[in-house]
Amino acid sequence: MPDMCRSIKTLRPPYAEQVTSEDVHAAALQYVRKVSGFRAPAAHNAEAFERAVATIAQATEELLSTLQVRGAHSH
């Protein structure tokens, strides 16, 4: 399970210039995998697992859209 220990990337400038919804989803998935201890959930846990990923991805999008980073330039 090599993906289990992969770290979550920082998704704000200057660490990341272009952040896609795929980047946000990947970070949310890594978080849920880490805290649950499952790389892929069993069928009976799949709905809860996916709901958690979606909720964390949404919260991450909201966070990134409202952060004010000093010294960052708008494009």
Backbone as ProteinMPNN parsed JSONL, in Angstrom:
{"seq_chain_A": "MPDMCRSIKTLRPPYAEQVTSEDVHAAALQYVRKVSGFRAPAAHNAEAFERAVATIAQATEELLSTLQVRGAHSH", "coords_chain_A": {"N_chain_A": [[0.817, -1.193, 0.0], [1.576, 1.539, -1.042], [0.532, 4.131, -1.502], [-0.717, 4.843, 0.832], [0.942, 6.108, 2.68], [1.723, 8.379, 1.448], [2.315, 11.852, 1.408], [0.116, 14.643, 1.887], [-0.168, 17.2, -0.438], [0.659, 20.706, -0.265], [-1.732, 23.059, -1.185], [-1.808, 25.774, -1.896], [-0.85, 29.052, -3.074], [2.536, 30.078, -2.453], [3.088, 27.499, -3.116], [1.562, 25.974, -4.851], [0.488, 26.71, -8.034], [-1.514, 26.328, -10.053], [-4.364, 24.838, -9.124], [-6.28, 22.051, -9.366], [-9.605, 20.559, -9.439], [-9.174, 17.882, -9.293], [-6.755, 17.736, -7.914], [-7.575, 18.638, -5.402], [-9.457, 16.667, -4.749], [-7.761, 14.434, -4.67], [-6.165, 15.064, -2.452], [-8.118, 15.086, -0.436], [-8.918, 12.417, -0.557], [-6.526, 11.144, 0.218], [-6.411, 12.056, 2.853], [-8.734, 10.881, 4.005], [-8.108, 8.187, 3.606], [-5.857, 7.992, 5.252], [-6.824, 8.653, 7.88], [-8.81, 6.742, 8.204], [-7.518, 4.376, 7.842], [-7.886, 2.692, 5.762], [-7.118, 1.809, 2.454], [-8.815, 1.326, 0.374], [-12.226, 1.164, 0.898], [-14.304, -1.463, 2.316], [-17.243, -2.843, 0.783], [-19.501, -2.295, 2.407], [-18.709, -0.02, 3.704], [-18.233, 1.824, 1.769], [-19.979, 3.949, 0.94], [-19.967, 5.757, 3.128], [-17.25, 6.357, 3.148], [-16.839, 7.591, 0.605], [-18.583, 9.757, 0.907], [-17.311, 11.148, 2.96], [-14.911, 11.851, 1.648], [-15.958, 13.58, -0.331], [-17.073, 15.612, 1.272], [-14.806, 16.606, 2.613], [-13.309, 17.453, 0.415], [-14.967, 19.515, -0.517], [-14.876, 21.272, 1.681], [-12.172, 21.866, 1.574], [-11.973, 23.203, -0.893], [-13.488, 25.48, -0.256], [-11.904, 26.571, 1.787], [-9.482, 27.123, 0.379], [-10.436, 29.01, -1.429], [-10.986, 31.176, 0.134], [-8.751, 31.871, 1.589], [-6.321, 34.306, 2.365], [-3.352, 35.152, 1.094], [-0.46, 36.624, 1.997], [1.582, 38.646, -0.026], [1.121, 37.164, -2.278], [0.477, 37.163, -5.726], [-2.228, 38.117, -7.737], [-3.484, 36.624, -10.707]], "CA_chain_A": [[0.0, 0.0, 0.0], [2.471, 2.692, -1.049], [-0.194, 5.397, -1.467], [-1.206, 5.104, 2.175], [1.839, 6.992, 3.427], [2.05, 9.568, 0.672], [1.867, 13.043, 2.116], [-0.812, 15.537, 1.201], [0.545, 18.383, -0.931], [0.114, 22.034, 0.015], [-2.459, 23.476, -2.384], [-1.988, 27.223, -1.971], [0.36, 29.765, -3.511], [3.292, 29.851, -3.688], [3.385, 26.068, -3.262], [0.83, 25.47, -6.011], [-0.051, 27.808, -8.842], [-2.774, 25.883, -10.626], [-4.924, 23.742, -8.341], [-7.475, 21.527, -10.029], [-10.509, 19.803, -8.571], [-8.544, 16.573, -9.113], [-5.774, 17.904, -6.837], [-8.328, 18.741, -4.147], [-10.023, 15.34, -4.493], [-6.659, 13.545, -4.288], [-5.791, 15.399, -1.072], [-9.212, 14.616, 0.425], [-8.838, 10.962, -0.544], [-5.387, 10.777, 1.062], [-6.788, 12.312, 4.237], [-9.682, 9.85, 4.449], [-7.36, 6.93, 3.69], [-4.968, 8.032, 6.41], [-7.528, 8.6, 9.159], [-9.605, 5.516, 8.32], [-6.653, 3.207, 7.793], [-8.258, 1.879, 4.603], [-6.777, 2.356, 1.148], [-10.11, 1.244, -0.304], [-13.145, 0.606, 1.89], [-15.164, -2.592, 1.977], [-18.503, -2.392, 0.184], [-20.421, -1.748, 3.409], [-18.193, 1.283, 4.145], [-17.937, 2.647, 0.595], [-20.772, 5.174, 0.91], [-19.438, 6.663, 4.155], [-15.911, 6.737, 2.696], [-16.985, 8.556, -0.486], [-19.219, 10.962, 1.456], [-16.26, 11.862, 3.685], [-14.018, 12.442, 0.652], [-16.662, 14.708, -0.949], [-17.21, 16.671, 2.27], [-13.481, 17.191, 2.834], [-12.95, 18.166, -0.811], [-15.737, 20.758, -0.525], [-14.304, 22.139, 2.718], [-10.865, 22.295, 1.076], [-12.239, 24.218, -1.927], [-13.912, 26.69, 0.451], [-10.724, 27.1, 2.459], [-8.561, 27.69, -0.602], [-11.037, 30.17, -2.09], [-11.099, 32.299, 1.069], [-7.46, 32.213, 2.186], [-5.602, 35.471, 1.865], [-1.929, 34.872, 1.238], [0.325, 37.857, 1.857], [2.637, 38.607, -1.02], [0.731, 36.404, -3.469], [-0.017, 38.026, -6.791], [-3.358, 37.601, -8.491], [-3.199, 36.547, -12.144]], "C_chain_A": [[0.865, 1.263, 0.0], [1.743, 4.028, -0.964], [-0.596, 5.801, -0.059], [-0.356, 6.135, 2.903], [2.223, 8.25, 2.662], [1.515, 10.798, 1.384], [0.938, 13.872, 1.243], [-0.043, 16.794, 0.812], [-0.144, 19.662, -0.466], [-0.503, 22.562, -1.272], [-2.727, 24.977, -2.431], [-0.712, 27.862, -2.485], [1.242, 30.059, -2.306], [3.601, 28.38, -3.931], [2.722, 25.467, -4.489], [0.238, 26.65, -6.762], [-1.426, 27.451, -9.381], [-3.265, 24.682, -9.825], [-6.217, 23.312, -9.005], [-8.378, 20.826, -9.017], [-9.952, 18.4, -8.333], [-7.497, 16.621, -7.997], [-6.47, 17.911, -5.478], [-8.904, 17.376, -3.776], [-8.941, 14.372, -4.029], [-6.226, 13.796, -2.848], [-6.85, 14.899, -0.094], [-9.172, 13.098, 0.554], [-7.688, 10.493, 0.336], [-5.72, 10.965, 2.541], [-7.703, 11.208, 4.767], [-8.994, 8.491, 4.554], [-6.51, 6.881, 4.954], [-5.742, 7.865, 7.707], [-8.351, 7.328, 9.323], [-8.728, 4.271, 8.389], [-6.976, 2.273, 6.648], [-7.805, 2.558, 3.327], [-8.043, 2.395, 0.293], [-11.058, 0.575, 0.686], [-13.853, -0.648, 1.383], [-16.496, -2.03, 1.484], [-19.432, -1.736, 1.203], [-19.955, -0.4, 3.967], [-17.996, 2.271, 2.993], [-18.703, 3.971, 0.596], [-20.248, 6.191, 1.921], [-18.075, 7.205, 3.738], [-16.017, 7.826, 1.625], [-17.624, 9.852, -0.013], [-18.186, 11.797, 2.214], [-15.302, 12.544, 2.713], [-14.677, 13.679, 0.04], [-16.777, 15.883, 0.01], [-15.88, 17.374, 2.502], [-13.028, 17.967, 1.601], [-13.686, 19.506, -0.871], [-15.173, 21.752, 0.491], [-12.954, 22.689, 2.272], [-11.017, 23.381, 0.022], [-12.623, 25.546, -1.269], [-12.73, 27.361, 1.142], [-9.807, 27.804, 1.467], [-9.115, 28.945, -1.257], [-11.111, 31.386, -1.168], [-9.792, 32.682, 1.746], [-6.897, 33.475, 1.547], [-4.129, 35.253, 2.161], [-1.158, 36.158, 0.982], [1.43, 37.662, 0.838], [2.294, 37.801, -2.258], [0.14, 37.368, -4.489], [-1.178, 37.368, -7.49], [-3.005, 37.626, -9.966], [-4.383, 37.067, -12.93]], "O_chain_A": [[0.865, 1.991, 0.993], [2.288, 4.978, -0.402], [-0.796, 6.986, 0.211], [-0.883, 6.948, 3.663], [2.965, 9.09, 3.172], [0.397, 10.791, 1.9], [0.982, 13.799, 0.015], [0.652, 17.384, 1.639], [-1.362, 19.701, -0.296], [0.126, 22.52, -2.329], [-3.759, 25.406, -2.949], [0.374, 27.297, -2.354], [0.714, 30.274, -1.215], [4.318, 28.057, -4.878], [3.265, 24.547, -5.1], [-0.44, 27.492, -6.173], [-2.389, 28.192, -9.185], [-2.64, 23.622, -9.851], [-7.135, 24.112, -9.183], [-7.971, 20.539, -7.891], [-10.22, 17.794, -7.296], [-7.363, 15.671, -7.227], [-6.013, 17.275, -4.528], [-8.843, 16.973, -2.614], [-9.161, 13.582, -3.11], [-5.952, 12.853, -2.107], [-6.518, 14.35, 0.957], [-9.369, 12.556, 1.641], [-7.846, 9.552, 1.114], [-5.357, 10.138, 3.378], [-7.472, 10.668, 5.849], [-9.262, 7.728, 5.482], [-6.452, 5.859, 5.639], [-5.378, 7.042, 8.547], [-8.572, 6.875, 10.446], [-9.137, 3.241, 8.926], [-6.414, 1.182, 6.557], [-8.068, 3.743, 3.125], [-8.304, 3.368, -0.415], [-10.728, -0.468, 1.251], [-13.983, -0.861, 0.178], [-16.825, -0.874, 1.746], [-20.08, -0.734, 0.898], [-20.727, 0.29, 4.634], [-17.632, 3.425, 3.22], [-18.126, 5.012, 0.282], [-20.103, 7.369, 1.592], [-17.781, 8.381, 3.953], [-15.36, 8.863, 1.726], [-17.253, 10.931, -0.475], [-18.191, 13.024, 2.116], [-14.921, 13.694, 2.929], [-14.03, 14.717, -0.096], [-16.597, 17.032, -0.395], [-15.831, 18.601, 2.579], [-12.423, 19.031, 1.732], [-13.093, 20.522, -1.235], [-15.014, 22.934, 0.188], [-12.626, 23.841, 2.556], [-10.282, 24.368, 0.034], [-12.144, 26.606, -1.672], [-12.58, 28.582, 1.083], [-9.402, 28.946, 1.689], [-8.356, 29.85, -1.605], [-11.282, 32.509, -1.642], [-9.726, 33.716, 2.412], [-6.993, 33.672, 0.336], [-3.712, 35.178, 3.317], [-1.2, 36.712, -0.116], [2.125, 36.645, 0.838], [3.086, 37.752, -3.199], [-0.61, 38.279, -4.136], [-1.121, 36.179, -7.805], [-2.313, 38.532, -10.431], [-4.346, 37.088, -14.16]]}, "name": "protein", "num_of_chains": 1, "seq": "MPDMCRSIKTLRPPYAEQVTSEDVHAAALQYVRKVSGFRAPAAHNAEAFERAVATIAQATEELLSTLQVRGAHSH"}
